[in-house]
Amino acid sequence: MKKVKIVGVPEHFNLPWHLAIEEGAFKDRGIQLDWTDIPEGTGKMCQLLKNEETDLAIILTEGLIRSISHGNPSKIVQEYISSPLLWGIHVSANSPREHIAELENDKIAISRIGSGSHLMAYIHAQNQGWDTGTLQFEIIDNLKGAVKSLVGGSDAYFMWEHYTTKPLVDKGIFKRLGDCPTPWPCFVVAASDSFLNSNAGLLRHILEVINMYTVEFKQIPSIDRTLANRYGQKLEDIKDWLSRTTWGQSQISSATVTEVQERLFNLNLIDEIQNPTEFLNHDF
């Protein structure tokens, strides 16, 4: 049995992986896929890839591209979620702020530098026409840290996946002022170069398995109820999320990689725009 380490966020997007693991789909091919939840998100997962502490990651597109641009020896091996991620923009429920325009000069709570919450804060600010050179950040580590900070009196605003934070909005912990979708496919499957160099055949089997699961995922009987129960969501919210979400089974396009780089470069978040081949593995 070949051991492979994989990381991802503990969110509903990744249920296909857990079902495949629980049903023995990887073990049937001689693979022990060891999954670790990373509540801190993409910034932490980039570090794990760079340090060769994980082989694979299900990771946000913009975060990985920035990390590779900064020297992370990893590659995108295919899209995972082809649709945009809907980032909710939150403040404490007790905050008097009611409109996004009121946030222009406020600090932003982020899990860490290089995370989706960090990078999408820039993209959102740019969309609003704000001065992105003056953004200030407060590191809160993860969603629990955001709750502690905002409930504890921080005037920061916090961007996180809309449906993951919806229960906190429903409970009156957060107030959501709006949403900001990513301009590109949101999640990719990433592999460290060291893993790719010696396990191409193994990775091919892993992708074949997960792609079989994601192609059929929405057709699984009562999958909406399963998701709602496992992730503490309202059924109507999961139905809405499923209607917006598409899983991908092929490599992300070079045009998308260039688009992401151009946006990050324009925001001074990367130093140069490189050939997309620096980011993509084309062996599959």
Secondary structure, DSSP 8 states (H G I E B T S, - for coil): -EEEEEEE-SSGGGHHHHHHHHTTTTGGGTEEEEEEE-TT-HHHHHHHHHTTS-SEEEEEHHHHHHHHHTT--EEEEEEEE-S--EEEEEEETT----SGGGGTTS-EEESSTTSHHHHHHHHHHHHHT--GGG--EEE--SHHHHHHHHHTT---EEEEEHHHHHHHHHTTSEEEEEEEE-SS--EEEEEEHHHHHH-HHHHHHHHHHHHHHHHHGGGSTTHHHHHHHHHT--HHHHHHHHHH--B--S---HHHHHHHHHHHHHTTSSS----GGGTB----
